[in-house]
Amino acid sequence: MTSRQRAQEAPRPIDELHDVFAAVARYFSLLSEPMRLKILHTICSDERSVSAIVGATGATQTNVSRHLALLHHAGVVSRRKERNAVFYKVADPVFADICRTVCRQIAGRIDARQPLRRELLDFARDH
């Protein structure tokens, strides 16, 4: 029996984690879009209506709604309807903590003279 045949017969321990790694990659992919980060920043501490999120982010309602639907489907945000308005809030505090931690790490690596560093640190501190 060749080593290739043995490798095909016996699953490696890391192969058993494939589904976990795929799910984690999907979870982290939610952080890969700047608009989603803006939306999360907007609703990190308070529930907001879609129109308030649109106003805070400067994006179109269509764009904001598309990102909110994705975040809602992933279970990161929750929503409720009140008459004609829809309100969103962060439903997964762990996700908000991960976002905050990543912002702190990136801000810490940015040159202190750049305003982006201060904005990221302020965001991480306030939320």
C-alpha positions as a LaTeX table, in Angstrom:
\begin{tabular}{lrrr}
\hline
Residue & $x$ (\AA) & $y$ (\AA) & $z$ (\AA) \\
\hline
Met1 & 0.00 & 0.00 & 0.00 \\
Thr2 & 1.40 & 3.39 & $-0.97$ \\
Ser3 & 1.39 & 6.42 & 1.28 \\
Arg4 & $-1.15$ & 8.02 & $-1.03$ \\
Gln5 & $-3.55$ & 5.10 & $-0.55$ \\
Arg6 & $-3.10$ & 5.27 & 3.23 \\
Ala7 & $-3.78$ & 9.00 & 3.16 \\
Gln8 & $-6.99$ & 8.43 & 1.22 \\
Glu9 & $-8.18$ & 5.75 & 3.63 \\
Ala10 & $-7.47$ & 7.47 & 6.93 \\
Pro11 & $-8.95$ & 10.94 & 7.35 \\
Arg12 & $-6.57$ & 13.46 & 8.82 \\
Pro13 & $-7.73$ & 15.24 & 11.98 \\
Ile14 & $-7.70$ & 18.58 & 10.17 \\
Asp15 & $-10.07$ & 17.20 & 7.52 \\
Glu16 & $-12.69$ & 16.68 & 10.21 \\
Leu17 & $-12.65$ & 20.44 & 10.81 \\
His18 & $-13.39$ & 21.36 & 7.20 \\
Asp19 & $-17.02$ & 22.28 & 7.89 \\
Val20 & $-16.00$ & 24.35 & 10.91 \\
Phe21 & $-13.36$ & 26.22 & 8.93 \\
Ala22 & $-15.82$ & 26.87 & 6.10 \\
Ala23 & $-18.39$ & 28.26 & 8.56 \\
Val24 & $-15.78$ & 30.48 & 10.22 \\
Ala25 & $-14.68$ & 31.80 & 6.82 \\
Arg26 & $-18.29$ & 32.70 & 5.98 \\
Tyr27 & $-18.67$ & 34.39 & 9.38 \\
Phe28 & $-15.53$ & 36.47 & 8.92 \\
Ser29 & $-16.48$ & 37.32 & 5.34 \\
Leu30 & $-19.21$ & 39.51 & 6.84 \\
Leu31 & $-16.40$ & 41.85 & 7.98 \\
Ser32 & $-14.89$ & 42.06 & 4.49 \\
Glu33 & $-17.17$ & 44.83 & 3.22 \\
Pro34 & $-16.59$ & 48.41 & 4.44 \\
Met35 & $-20.30$ & 49.28 & 4.17 \\
Arg36 & $-21.21$ & 46.42 & 6.50 \\
Leu37 & $-18.67$ & 47.74 & 8.99 \\
Lys38 & $-20.25$ & 51.20 & 8.74 \\
Ile39 & $-23.67$ & 49.71 & 9.31 \\
Leu40 & $-22.46$ & 47.71 & 12.31 \\
His41 & $-20.81$ & 50.82 & 13.70 \\
Thr42 & $-24.11$ & 52.66 & 13.38 \\
Ile43 & $-26.16$ & 50.02 & 15.22 \\
Cys44 & $-23.47$ & 48.72 & 17.57 \\
Ser45 & $-24.91$ & 50.29 & 20.69 \\
Asp46 & $-28.45$ & 51.29 & 19.70 \\
Glu47 & $-31.29$ & 50.00 & 17.60 \\
Arg48 & $-31.78$ & 52.14 & 14.49 \\
Ser49 & $-34.30$ & 52.39 & 11.70 \\
Val50 & $-33.23$ & 51.72 & 8.14 \\
Ser51 & $-33.66$ & 55.41 & 7.31 \\
Ala52 & $-31.42$ & 56.38 & 10.25 \\
Ile53 & $-28.79$ & 53.88 & 9.08 \\
Val54 & $-29.02$ & 55.30 & 5.55 \\
Gly55 & $-28.51$ & 58.80 & 6.94 \\
Ala56 & $-25.57$ & 57.78 & 9.11 \\
Thr57 & $-23.74$ & 55.82 & 6.41 \\
Gly58 & $-24.53$ & 58.02 & 3.41 \\
Ala59 & $-25.39$ & 54.94 & 1.35 \\
Thr60 & $-28.53$ & 54.35 & $-0.64$ \\
Gln61 & $-31.46$ & 52.61 & 0.97 \\
Thr62 & $-31.12$ & 49.77 & $-1.53$ \\
Asn63 & $-27.47$ & 49.22 & $-0.62$ \\
Val64 & $-28.10$ & 49.40 & 3.13 \\
Ser65 & $-31.08$ & 47.05 & 2.88 \\
Arg66 & $-29.05$ & 44.52 & 0.91 \\
His67 & $-26.29$ & 44.48 & 3.55 \\
Leu68 & $-28.78$ & 44.36 & 6.41 \\
Ala69 & $-30.54$ & 41.39 & 4.82 \\
Leu70 & $-27.23$ & 39.55 & 4.59 \\
Leu71 & $-26.34$ & 40.35 & 8.21 \\
His72 & $-29.81$ & 39.35 & 9.35 \\
His73 & $-29.66$ & 36.06 & 7.45 \\
Ala74 & $-26.31$ & 35.33 & 9.16 \\
Gly75 & $-27.87$ & 36.02 & 12.57 \\
Val76 & $-25.61$ & 38.97 & 13.33 \\
Val77 & $-28.42$ & 41.51 & 13.49 \\
Ser78 & $-32.07$ & 41.27 & 14.46 \\
Arg79 & $-34.93$ & 43.32 & 13.11 \\
Arg80 & $-38.38$ & 44.38 & 14.11 \\
Lys81 & $-41.11$ & 46.19 & 12.24 \\
Glu82 & $-43.06$ & 49.09 & 13.65 \\
Arg83 & $-45.73$ & 50.38 & 11.28 \\
Asn84 & $-43.86$ & 51.29 & 8.10 \\
Ala85 & $-40.38$ & 51.34 & 9.66 \\
Val86 & $-37.92$ & 48.49 & 10.16 \\
Phe87 & $-35.44$ & 48.67 & 13.03 \\
Tyr88 & $-32.16$ & 46.77 & 13.33 \\
Lys89 & $-29.80$ & 46.07 & 16.20 \\
Val90 & $-26.78$ & 43.86 & 16.77 \\
Ala91 & $-28.02$ & 40.44 & 17.86 \\
Asp92 & $-24.66$ & 38.73 & 18.23 \\
Pro93 & $-22.52$ & 40.57 & 20.81 \\
Val94 & $-19.58$ & 38.27 & 20.04 \\
Phe95 & $-19.56$ & 39.52 & 16.47 \\
Ala96 & $-19.47$ & 43.12 & 17.71 \\
Asp97 & $-16.59$ & 42.21 & 20.04 \\
Ile98 & $-14.65$ & 40.64 & 17.17 \\
Cys99 & $-15.24$ & 43.73 & 15.04 \\
Arg100 & $-14.07$ & 45.98 & 17.90 \\
Thr101 & $-10.95$ & 43.85 & 18.48 \\
Val102 & $-10.00$ & 43.91 & 14.80 \\
Cys103 & $-10.45$ & 47.70 & 14.68 \\
Arg104 & $-8.18$ & 48.09 & 17.72 \\
Gln105 & $-5.50$ & 45.88 & 16.20 \\
Ile106 & $-5.53$ & 47.68 & 12.88 \\
Ala107 & $-5.63$ & 51.10 & 14.49 \\
Gly108 & $-2.65$ & 50.15 & 16.63 \\
Arg109 & $-0.63$ & 49.40 & 13.50 \\
Ile110 & $-1.44$ & 52.63 & 11.71 \\
Asp111 & 0.92 & 55.55 & 12.06 \\
Ala112 & $-0.24$ & 57.78 & 14.93 \\
Arg113 & $-0.09$ & 60.86 & 12.68 \\
Gln114 & $-2.86$ & 59.52 & 10.49 \\
Pro115 & $-6.42$ & 60.49 & 11.47 \\
Leu116 & $-7.71$ & 57.01 & 10.63 \\
Arg117 & $-5.91$ & 55.57 & 13.65 \\
Arg118 & $-7.65$ & 57.96 & 16.05 \\
Glu119 & $-11.05$ & 57.30 & 14.44 \\
Leu120 & $-10.63$ & 53.53 & 14.75 \\
Leu121 & $-9.45$ & 53.76 & 18.34 \\
Asp122 & $-12.36$ & 56.07 & 19.21 \\
Phe123 & $-14.78$ & 53.61 & 17.60 \\
Ala124 & $-13.32$ & 50.67 & 19.52 \\
Arg125 & $-13.41$ & 52.61 & 22.80 \\
Asp126 & $-16.97$ & 53.90 & 22.39 \\
His127 & $-18.61$ & 50.66 & 21.29 \\
\hline
\end{tabular}
